[in-house]
């Protein structure tokens, strides 16, 4: 069984170094999805973020400078 760490918006802000307003206004519901990265206990206003899921998905993001070039053989060249 995997242990999950639940964080408030303030705690998440400290870990990912984004302002709490940025998390609530820009990341929530576009990058951080309800039911995947966060939930609202008892359907209330409070939001709890699931740290392990956010951390896992942060590792999947490629650097903005990387480019994928499709190859004729069907592969991909990453530059």
C-alpha positions as CSV (number, residue, x, y, z in Angstrom):
1,X,0.0,0.0,0.0
2,X,1.4,3.4,-1.0
3,X,1.3,6.3,1.5
4,X,0.0,9.6,0.1
5,X,1.0,13.0,1.3
6,X,-1.8,15.6,1.2
7,X,-0.8,19.2,1.0
8,X,-2.6,22.5,1.3
9,X,-2.1,25.2,-1.3
10,X,0.4,26.9,1.0
11,X,2.4,23.7,1.5
12,X,2.4,23.0,-2.2
13,X,3.6,26.5,-2.9
14,X,6.6,26.0,-0.6
15,X,7.5,22.8,-2.4
16,X,7.2,23.8,-6.0
17,X,8.2,27.5,-5.5
18,X,5.0,29.0,-7.1
19,X,2.9,31.6,-5.4
20,X,-0.4,30.3,-3.9
21,X,-2.4,32.6,-6.2
22,X,-0.6,31.2,-9.3
23,X,-1.5,27.7,-8.2
24,X,-5.1,28.5,-7.6
25,X,-5.6,30.8,-10.6
26,X,-3.4,29.3,-13.3
27,X,-2.3,25.8,-12.5
28,X,-5.4,24.4,-10.9
29,X,-7.8,22.8,-13.5
30,X,-5.3,23.3,-16.4
31,X,-2.1,21.6,-15.2
32,X,-3.3,20.2,-11.8
33,X,-6.5,18.3,-12.4
34,X,-9.2,17.6,-9.8
35,X,-9.5,13.9,-9.1
36,X,-5.9,13.3,-10.3
37,X,-3.7,15.9,-8.5
38,X,-6.1,17.3,-5.9
39,X,-9.5,16.7,-4.3
40,X,-12.0,18.6,-2.2
41,X,-12.7,16.7,1.0
42,X,-16.4,16.4,1.7
43,X,-17.2,18.5,-1.4
44,X,-16.0,21.7,0.5
45,X,-14.0,24.7,-0.5
46,X,-10.7,23.4,0.9
47,X,-8.3,21.8,-1.6
48,X,-5.8,19.0,-0.8
49,X,-3.1,18.3,-3.3
50,X,-1.6,14.8,-3.7
51,X,2.1,15.3,-3.6
52,X,3.2,11.9,-5.0
53,X,1.0,12.4,-8.1
54,X,2.2,15.9,-8.7
55,X,5.9,14.9,-8.2
56,X,5.5,12.0,-10.6
57,X,3.9,14.1,-13.3
58,X,6.5,16.9,-12.8
59,X,9.2,14.4,-13.9
60,X,7.3,13.6,-17.1
61,X,7.6,17.2,-18.4
62,X,10.3,17.8,-21.0
63,X,12.4,20.9,-20.9
64,X,11.0,23.7,-23.0
65,X,14.2,23.7,-25.1
66,X,13.8,20.0,-26.2
67,X,12.5,19.4,-29.7
68,X,11.2,16.1,-31.1
69,X,12.0,15.5,-34.8
70,X,10.0,12.6,-36.4
71,X,12.2,10.2,-38.4
72,X,11.3,8.4,-41.6
73,X,11.7,5.1,-39.9
74,X,8.9,6.0,-37.4
75,X,11.3,6.9,-34.5
76,X,11.8,10.2,-32.9
77,X,15.1,12.2,-32.6
78,X,15.2,14.3,-29.4
79,X,17.3,17.4,-29.7
